[in-house]
Amino acid sequence: MKTNIIHFITHDTGRYLECYGADVKTPSINGLAEKSTVFTNYFCCAPQCSPSRAGMFSGLVPHRNGMIGLAHRGFKLKKDIEYLPRILAKNGYRTILFGIQHEARHGNQNELGYQEFSPAETRSCADIGQMVVEFLEQKQNEPFFISAGVFETHQRYPIVENPDKNIRVPEFLPDSIEAKKDIAGLNILVQRVDQTIGKIVSALENTKRIDNTLFIFTTDHGIAMPGAKATLFDPGIEIFLLMRGPGIPEGKRCECLSSNIDLMPTILDYCGVEIPDGLDGKSLMPAIMDEKQTIHQYIYPELTFHAGYDPMRAVRTQKFKYIRCFETRPFYYPVNVDNSFSKELFKKMGYFDRLRPFEFLFDLEKDNLERNNLINDPAYRDIADQFRTNLIEWMKKTDDPLLYGPVNAPEGCRLSVPWGYNPEDVWENLYR
């Protein structure tokens, strides 16, 4: 009998979970982690919603699958992309979307291969999780693939005016009242997700499906704070992945360098379904089963469009990261930073005024916070040249449109103006 699959995805959570060291109590997720393989060196292919999710379910980097911007702003997948729900539907799975997706316009989820769609009254994990529980409590006669998408932990967070002064903020943020307010609100949303995960796992146990279900818990990109989401710094591309299911080792922490473009071939490999040719991602099953220590020597995160146009490419290894920026932009590009208390603080600190270097090189073993840009350090000149060459070779191999100059957005896409501050500062609103 085929194994059922539940894929539960949050918005903008990065690795902000207690089992990854965050200062938030998540007992249900901790319990899931104890029964799962937990990926500790797992990154997204793009630090924003639609491109990351499209890469996750296509096994292709965004500039190859076509999703180089946000679906709700008019960007689309290329036609005839081999997409995970569609592949599973062809192989006898009942494919169901609960809640939200972000790879097609709302209402067009059938384009992605979902046979059924169950929207909730809200986009909250409480409502969407309850629909998953009720589904599990019904008798099912065929194997199912469920993708359950929730809005948490997207901005804006609940406002906490007087946060605990002892609250610990992520290291890349300043230890300030603004950051503490944001993190206190983020904690509320993470704990809502934790409660929902607990209810789904309990439903799997109560319906005796726990031993015949692959449960995948993940997110799309880093947390929605300055220096994270919509950047190629590690806080923007680091994400969590927990996998629990028959044959998956329990309590294992998988440290191999990996990307969410690897998730689709991993699921197909696990299910015994043929993996399409020509993917950028690779199955992680050999690492999960200790047959290989290394899956990738290099991963290539990218960004082209978010709210505004900010083309960047990166090469990351276990030890180094190289980032190449293709347009003149502030250090943090304000229209691509979600509104928050911390955003206002970073504005005061001048991050939206000073220009960003065109290149970065970080020695991650010595500088995990990516504070010391080594691109002009003579001691690292040969390493920088190697990464420049590596990136160009990758762009040529994958026919990256940035090779040929600035990338034009498809007709009808809504973009924010380059000099704006709020993501809603779009051309149509300013120049009607």
HELIX and SHEET records of a PDB file:
HELIX    1   1 GLU A   18  TYR A   20  5                                   3    
HELIX    2   2 PRO A   27  GLU A   34  1                                   8    
HELIX    3   3 CYS A   49  SER A   58  1                                  10    
HELIX    4   4 PRO A   62  ASN A   65  1                                   4    
HELIX    5   5 ALA A   71  ARG A   73  5                                   3    
HELIX    6   6 LEU A   84  LYS A   90  1                                   7    
HELIX    7   7 GLN A  109  LEU A  112  5                                   4    
HELIX    8   8 CYS A  125  LEU A  136  1                                  12    
HELIX    9   9 ILE A  177  ASN A  206  1                                  30    
HELIX   10  10 ILE A  210  ASN A  212  5                                   3    
HELIX   11  11 ASP A  234  ILE A  237  1                                   4    
HELIX   12  12 ASN A  260  ASP A  262  5                                   3    
HELIX   13  13 LEU A  263  CYS A  271  1                                   9    
HELIX   14  14 MET A  285  ILE A  288  1                                   4    
HELIX   15  15 PRO A  334  ASN A  336  5                                   3    
HELIX   16  16 PHE A  341  LYS A  348  1                                   8    
HELIX   17  17 PRO A  378  TYR A  380  5                                   3    
HELIX   18  18 ARG A  381  LYS A  397  1                                  17    
HELIX   19  19 PRO A  401  TYR A  404  5                                   4    
HELIX   20  20 TRP A  427  LEU A  430  1                                   4    
SHEET    1   A 8 GLU A 116  SER A 118  0                                        
SHEET    2   A 8 ARG A  94  GLY A  99  1                                        
SHEET    3   A 8 PHE A 144  GLY A 149  1                                        
SHEET    4   A 8 ASN A   4  THR A  10  1                                        
SHEET    5   A 8 THR A 213  THR A 219  1                                        
SHEET    6   A 8 LEU A 241  ARG A 244 -1                                        
SHEET    7   A 8 THR A  37  PHE A  39 -1                                        
SHEET    8   A 8 LYS A 252  CYS A 254  1                                        
SHEET    1   B 2 TYR A  42  PHE A  43  0                                        
SHEET    2   B 2 SER A 258  SER A 259  1                                        
SHEET    1   C 4 GLU A 302  PHE A 305  0                                        
SHEET    2   C 4 TYR A 309  ARG A 316 -1                                        
SHEET    3   C 4 PHE A 320  CYS A 325 -1                                        
SHEET    4   C 4 GLU A 359  ASP A 363 -1                                        
END                                                                             
